[in-house]
């Protein structure tokens, strides 16, 4: 800690002791991050000195938080005691894998009641789901699709809420996320699990999963029409450049628009046999670029804003392996906040060679 003149306080400094007004009232509590507004208030109340954390205090705290995080949990959310969310997640993945194989073999009625019951059990713990930190690691190639589908269910459930859909649509949106790739059950497994880039013919075969999925679901009366359309339309694009029908935005169901966004995000942030997982922040920036003419711009904007809503104090690792603390989030650059590293502020919006590689500590946002 260090007691300094107010004129020496820098943006991003953290107050180490409560700041009192001349009459003894608490102006700022310990832990408050100093930004421009706080500086103006300090001057307005004629405060002359404040006690702030020193760079060593910050560095020690950040490193300790990162070490604690590494001990408590890995990036897939696993901990010494498996969370209720992760338990239900694993059960849902196993069930979806079983259903997928049943559909691949054929001759079995679609077990929609069993799927919906388990999905609802998973969604009871959706408040624990943190989109930027929940990404299973070391998923076997043959299980990739099942994990991506369950994560899409969680993402679409959140998106339905974030975009103000009626409550009756929340579970239906999650179901759309879970079942959007079910048509792959009818695609050659050698293509699905191929560890290298697909040939043009294999890509064409893979694209058939949209129509095949719709055909699997269309006669299941207990499934909402929007869920069926999500299986058919999730590769359609705003400007009509998608497949299989090449339709424009006005004809794409909202569930399919949610799935399109979550499918890209979850696919790119998961490790694959032929590539490493991408930084979730870089993927969000890619989504932002793709929103122009390809994805629903309003849904993408909401997705990015809500996924990056952190409270000050979130510990992150940059792409150069430095560990720091988010001290300010700019609404105009939600994927590039200000990060305090050893007392120095790194504005990622200006220093674009750096980006957040990983979130090391969970926040209350989801």
C-alpha positions as CSV (number, residue, x, y, z in Angstrom):
1,X,0.0,0.0,0.0
2,X,1.0,3.6,-0.6
3,X,-0.5,6.9,0.6
4,X,-0.3,9.4,-2.3
5,X,-1.6,12.8,-3.1
6,X,-4.8,12.8,-5.2
7,X,-3.0,14.5,-8.0
8,X,-0.7,11.4,-8.3
9,X,-3.6,8.9,-8.5
10,X,-3.7,7.2,-11.9
11,X,-6.7,5.7,-13.7
12,X,-7.1,2.1,-12.7
13,X,-5.6,2.5,-9.3
14,X,-7.4,0.5,-6.6
15,X,-8.2,2.1,-3.2
16,X,-6.6,0.2,-0.3
17,X,-8.4,2.0,2.6
18,X,-11.9,3.6,2.8
19,X,-11.8,7.2,1.6
20,X,-13.7,9.5,4.0
21,X,-15.3,12.9,3.4
22,X,-14.2,15.9,5.6
23,X,-17.3,15.2,7.7
24,X,-16.4,11.5,8.3
25,X,-18.8,9.9,5.8
26,X,-17.5,7.1,3.5
27,X,-16.9,8.5,0.0
28,X,-15.3,5.3,-1.5
29,X,-15.0,1.9,0.0
30,X,-11.8,-0.1,0.0
31,X,-11.3,-1.9,-3.4
32,X,-12.9,0.9,-5.5
33,X,-11.2,1.3,-8.9
34,X,-10.3,4.9,-9.7
35,X,-11.6,6.1,-13.0
36,X,-12.2,9.7,-14.3
37,X,-15.5,10.1,-12.5
38,X,-13.9,9.0,-9.2
39,X,-11.0,11.5,-9.7
40,X,-13.5,14.3,-10.2
41,X,-15.4,13.3,-7.0
42,X,-12.1,13.3,-5.0
43,X,-11.4,16.8,-6.1
44,X,-15.0,18.0,-5.5
45,X,-14.8,16.8,-1.9
46,X,-11.3,18.3,-1.5
47,X,-9.7,15.0,-0.6
48,X,-6.0,15.5,-0.5
49,X,-4.5,12.1,0.1
50,X,-5.7,8.5,-0.5
51,X,-4.2,5.1,0.2
52,X,-3.9,2.9,-2.9
53,X,-2.6,-0.5,-3.6
54,X,1.0,-0.5,-4.8
55,X,2.1,-2.3,-8.0
56,X,3.5,-5.1,-5.9
57,X,0.2,-5.5,-4.1
58,X,-1.6,-5.7,-7.4
59,X,0.9,-8.2,-8.9
60,X,0.8,-10.4,-5.8
61,X,-3.0,-10.3,-5.7
62,X,-3.3,-11.1,-9.4
63,X,-0.8,-14.0,-9.2
64,X,-2.5,-15.4,-6.1
65,X,-5.9,-15.2,-7.7
66,X,-4.6,-17.0,-10.8
67,X,-2.9,-19.7,-8.7
68,X,-6.0,-20.2,-6.7
69,X,-8.0,-20.5,-9.9
70,X,-5.6,-23.1,-11.3
71,X,-6.0,-25.2,-8.2
72,X,-9.7,-24.9,-7.9
73,X,-10.8,-25.5,-11.5
74,X,-9.6,-26.2,-15.0
75,X,-11.2,-24.4,-17.9
76,X,-13.9,-27.0,-18.4
77,X,-15.3,-26.2,-15.1
78,X,-14.1,-29.4,-13.4
79,X,-13.2,-29.0,-9.7
80,X,-12.4,-31.2,-6.8
81,X,-16.1,-31.5,-6.3
82,X,-18.0,-31.7,-9.5
83,X,-20.5,-28.9,-9.8
84,X,-24.2,-29.7,-10.3
85,X,-24.0,-28.1,-13.7
86,X,-21.1,-30.3,-14.8
87,X,-22.8,-33.4,-13.5
88,X,-26.0,-32.7,-15.5
89,X,-23.9,-31.6,-18.4
90,X,-22.1,-35.0,-18.5
91,X,-25.4,-36.9,-18.2
92,X,-26.9,-34.8,-21.0
93,X,-23.9,-35.5,-23.3
94,X,-24.2,-39.3,-22.6
95,X,-27.9,-39.3,-23.3
96,X,-27.5,-37.3,-26.5
97,X,-24.7,-39.7,-27.6
98,X,-27.0,-42.6,-27.1
99,X,-29.9,-41.0,-29.0
100,X,-27.6,-40.0,-31.8
101,X,-26.4,-43.6,-32.2
102,X,-30.0,-44.8,-32.1
103,X,-31.0,-42.4,-34.9
104,X,-28.0,-43.5,-36.9
105,X,-29.1,-47.2,-36.7
106,X,-32.7,-46.3,-37.4
107,X,-35.9,-48.1,-36.5
108,X,-36.3,-46.4,-33.1
109,X,-38.9,-43.8,-32.1
110,X,-37.4,-40.4,-31.3
111,X,-37.2,-40.3,-27.4
112,X,-38.3,-36.7,-27.1
113,X,-39.7,-37.0,-23.6
114,X,-36.5,-38.5,-22.2
115,X,-34.4,-35.8,-24.0
116,X,-36.6,-32.9,-22.8
117,X,-36.7,-34.2,-19.2
118,X,-32.9,-34.3,-19.0
119,X,-32.5,-31.0,-20.8
120,X,-34.7,-29.4,-18.2
121,X,-32.6,-31.0,-15.4
122,X,-29.5,-29.4,-17.0
123,X,-31.2,-26.0,-17.4
124,X,-32.0,-25.8,-13.7
125,X,-28.3,-25.0,-13.2
126,X,-27.9,-22.7,-16.1
127,X,-27.1,-19.8,-13.7
128,X,-23.7,-21.6,-13.2
129,X,-22.9,-21.5,-16.9
130,X,-20.2,-19.0,-17.8
131,X,-19.9,-18.9,-21.6
132,X,-16.3,-17.7,-21.7
133,X,-14.9,-20.3,-19.3
134,X,-17.0,-23.4,-19.9
135,X,-15.3,-25.3,-22.7
136,X,-14.5,-29.0,-22.2
137,X,-10.9,-29.9,-22.9
138,X,-9.5,-33.1,-24.4
139,X,-12.8,-34.2,-25.9
140,X,-12.3,-37.3,-28.0
141,X,-12.8,-36.6,-31.7
142,X,-15.8,-38.9,-31.9
143,X,-17.5,-37.1,-29.0
144,X,-17.0,-33.5,-30.3
145,X,-20.4,-33.2,-31.8
146,X,-22.2,-34.3,-28.7
147,X,-20.4,-31.8,-26.5
148,X,-20.9,-29.0,-29.0
149,X,-24.7,-29.7,-29.2
150,X,-25.1,-29.6,-25.4
151,X,-23.1,-26.4,-25.1
152,X,-25.3,-24.9,-27.9
153,X,-28.3,-25.9,-25.9
154,X,-27.0,-23.8,-22.9
155,X,-26.0,-20.9,-25.2
156,X,-29.4,-20.8,-26.9
157,X,-31.2,-20.9,-23.6
158,X,-29.3,-17.8,-22.5
159,X,-29.8,-16.1,-25.8
160,X,-33.6,-16.5,-25.7
161,X,-33.6,-14.7,-22.3
162,X,-31.1,-12.0,-23.3
163,X,-33.2,-11.1,-26.4
164,X,-36.5,-10.9,-24.5
165,X,-38.3,-13.9,-25.9
166,X,-41.3,-15.1,-23.8
167,X,-40.4,-17.7,-21.1
168,X,-42.2,-20.5,-23.1
169,X,-39.5,-20.1,-25.8
170,X,-36.5,-20.5,-23.5
171,X,-36.5,-24.3,-23.3
172,X,-37.6,-24.6,-26.9
173,X,-34.5,-22.5,-27.9
174,X,-32.3,-24.8,-25.8
175,X,-33.9,-27.8,-27.5
176,X,-33.2,-26.2,-30.9
177,X,-29.5,-25.9,-29.8
178,X,-29.3,-29.5,-28.7
179,X,-30.9,-31.0,-31.8
180,X,-29.7,-28.7,-34.5
181,X,-27.0,-31.2,-35.7
182,X,-29.1,-34.4,-35.2
183,X,-29.1,-34.9,-39.0
184,X,-25.4,-35.8,-38.7
185,X,-26.6,-39.2,-37.4
186,X,-27.4,-40.0,-41.0
187,X,-24.0,-38.8,-42.4
188,X,-21.1,-41.2,-42.9
189,X,-19.3,-41.4,-39.6
190,X,-15.9,-41.5,-41.4
191,X,-16.7,-38.0,-42.7
192,X,-17.9,-36.8,-39.3
193,X,-14.8,-38.0,-37.5
194,X,-12.2,-37.3,-40.2
195,X,-9.2,-35.6,-38.4
196,X,-8.1,-33.7,-41.5
197,X,-9.8,-31.2,-43.8
198,X,-12.8,-32.5,-45.8
199,X,-12.7,-32.8,-49.6
200,X,-15.3,-30.9,-51.7
201,X,-17.4,-34.0,-52.1
202,X,-17.3,-34.7,-48.3
203,X,-18.3,-31.1,-47.6
204,X,-21.3,-31.5,-49.9
205,X,-22.2,-34.7,-48.1
206,X,-21.8,-33.0,-44.7
207,X,-24.1,-30.1,-45.8
208,X,-27.0,-32.6,-46.2
209,X,-27.2,-32.9,-42.4
210,X,-29.6,-29.9,-42.3
211,X,-32.2,-31.5,-44.5
212,X,-31.6,-34.9,-42.9
213,X,-32.1,-33.4,-39.4
214,X,-35.4,-31.8,-40.4
215,X,-36.6,-35.1,-41.9
216,X,-35.8,-36.9,-38.6
217,X,-37.7,-34.4,-36.6
218,X,-40.6,-33.3,-38.8
219,X,-43.0,-36.1,-37.8
220,X,-42.3,-35.9,-34.1
221,X,-45.5,-34.1,-33.0
222,X,-44.1,-33.2,-29.5
223,X,-41.4,-31.1,-31.1
224,X,-42.0,-27.4,-31.7
225,X,-41.9,-26.3,-35.4
226,X,-39.2,-23.7,-34.5
227,X,-36.9,-26.5,-33.3
228,X,-37.4,-28.4,-36.5
229,X,-36.7,-25.3,-38.6
230,X,-33.5,-24.7,-36.5
231,X,-32.2,-28.0,-37.7
232,X,-33.0,-27.1,-41.3
233,X,-32.0,-23.4,-41.2
234,X,-29.0,-23.0,-38.9
235,X,-26.6,-22.7,-41.8
236,X,-28.7,-20.1,-43.6
237,X,-27.3,-16.6,-43.7
238,X,-28.8,-13.1,-43.4
239,X,-27.8,-12.2,-47.0
240,X,-29.1,-15.5,-48.5
241,X,-25.7,-17.0,-49.0
242,X,-26.2,-20.0,-46.7
243,X,-27.6,-23.5,-47.3
244,X,-29.6,-25.6,-47.9
245,X,-32.3,-23.2,-49.2
246,X,-30.4,-19.9,-49.6
247,X,-33.1,-18.0,-47.9
248,X,-32.8,-14.5,-46.4
249,X,-33.1,-13.2,-42.9
250,X,-36.8,-12.6,-42.9
251,X,-37.5,-16.3,-43.5
252,X,-35.0,-17.6,-40.9
253,X,-36.6,-18.6,-37.6
254,X,-35.2,-16.9,-34.5
255,X,-34.2,-20.2,-33.0
256,X,-32.1,-20.9,-36.1
257,X,-30.5,-17.4,-35.8
258,X,-29.6,-18.2,-32.2
259,X,-28.1,-21.6,-33.2
260,X,-26.1,-20.1,-36.0
261,X,-24.3,-17.8,-33.5
262,X,-23.8,-20.4,-30.7
263,X,-22.7,-23.1,-33.2
264,X,-19.9,-20.9,-34.5
265,X,-18.8,-19.8,-31.1
266,X,-18.8,-23.3,-29.5
267,X,-17.2,-24.9,-32.5
268,X,-14.3,-22.4,-32.6
269,X,-13.6,-22.4,-28.8
270,X,-13.4,-26.2,-28.6
271,X,-10.1,-28.0,-29.2
272,X,-10.1,-30.3,-32.3
273,X,-7.8,-33.0,-33.5
274,X,-6.5,-30.8,-36.3
275,X,-6.4,-27.4,-34.5
276,X,-6.2,-25.9,-31.0
277,X,-9.1,-24.0,-29.4
278,X,-9.4,-20.4,-30.3
279,X,-9.5,-17.6,-27.8
280,X,-13.2,-16.9,-26.9
281,X,-12.5,-13.2,-27.3
282,X,-11.1,-13.6,-30.8
283,X,-14.1,-15.7,-31.7
284,X,-16.4,-13.0,-30.4
285,X,-14.6,-10.5,-32.6
286,X,-15.0,-12.8,-35.6
287,X,-18.7,-13.1,-34.9
288,X,-18.9,-9.3,-34.8
289,X,-17.4,-9.1,-38.2
290,X,-19.6,-11.9,-39.5
291,X,-22.7,-10.1,-38.3
292,X,-22.4,-7.8,-41.3
293,X,-24.5,-9.6,-43.9
294,X,-24.2,-13.1,-42.5
295,X,-25.6,-13.2,-39.0
296,X,-28.3,-11.3,-37.2
297,X,-26.5,-8.2,-36.1
298,X,-28.8,-7.4,-33.2
299,X,-28.5,-10.9,-31.8
300,X,-24.7,-10.9,-32.2
301,X,-24.4,-7.6,-30.4
302,X,-26.5,-8.8,-27.5
303,X,-24.5,-12.1,-27.4
304,X,-21.2,-10.3,-27.2
305,X,-22.3,-7.7,-24.7
306,X,-23.8,-10.2,-22.3
307,X,-21.0,-12.8,-22.7
308,X,-18.4,-10.1,-21.8
309,X,-20.3,-8.5,-18.9
310,X,-17.7,-8.8,-16.1
311,X,-17.5,-7.1,-12.8
312,X,-14.2,-5.3,-12.2
313,X,-11.7,-7.6,-10.8
314,X,-12.0,-10.5,-13.2
315,X,-8.5,-12.1,-13.7
316,X,-7.5,-12.9,-17.3
317,X,-4.4,-14.1,-19.2
318,X,-3.3,-12.2,-22.3
319,X,-1.9,-13.8,-25.4
320,X,1.7,-12.9,-24.3
321,X,1.0,-14.9,-21.0
322,X,0.8,-11.8,-18.8
323,X,-1.9,-12.1,-16.1
324,X,-3.9,-9.1,-15.1
325,X,-7.2,-7.8,-13.8
326,X,-10.1,-6.2,-15.8
327,X,-10.6,-2.7,-14.4
328,X,-12.8,-1.1,-17.1
329,X,-15.1,-2.4,-19.9
330,X,-15.8,-0.1,-22.8
331,X,-19.2,-0.6,-24.3
332,X,-17.8,0.4,-27.7
333,X,-15.2,-2.3,-27.5
334,X,-16.7,-5.1,-25.3
335,X,-14.1,-7.7,-26.2
336,X,-11.2,-5.3,-25.5
337,X,-11.4,-4.0,-21.9
338,X,-8.8,-2.2,-19.9
339,X,-6.5,-4.7,-18.0
340,X,-4.3,-3.8,-15.1
341,X,-1.0,-5.7,-15.1
342,X,1.4,-5.0,-12.2
343,X,0.0,-1.4,-11.9
344,X,0.1,-0.6,-15.6
345,X,-3.1,-0.2,-17.6
346,X,-3.2,-2.0,-20.9
347,X,-6.1,-0.7,-23.1
348,X,-6.7,-3.6,-25.4
349,X,-8.7,-1.4,-27.8
350,X,-5.6,0.6,-28.5
351,X,-2.9,-2.1,-28.1
352,X,-4.5,-4.5,-30.6
353,X,-1.5,-6.8,-30.8
354,X,-2.7,-8.1,-27.4
355,X,-5.9,-9.9,-26.6
356,X,-7.5,-12.0,-23.8
357,X,-6.4,-15.6,-24.3
358,X,-8.2,-17.0,-21.3
359,X,-10.5,-16.0,-18.3
360,X,-8.9,-17.3,-15.2
361,X,-11.4,-16.4,-12.6
362,X,-15.2,-16.5,-12.9
363,X,-17.4,-13.5,-12.5
364,X,-21.1,-13.3,-11.7
365,X,-22.0,-12.5,-15.3
366,X,-23.3,-15.3,-17.6
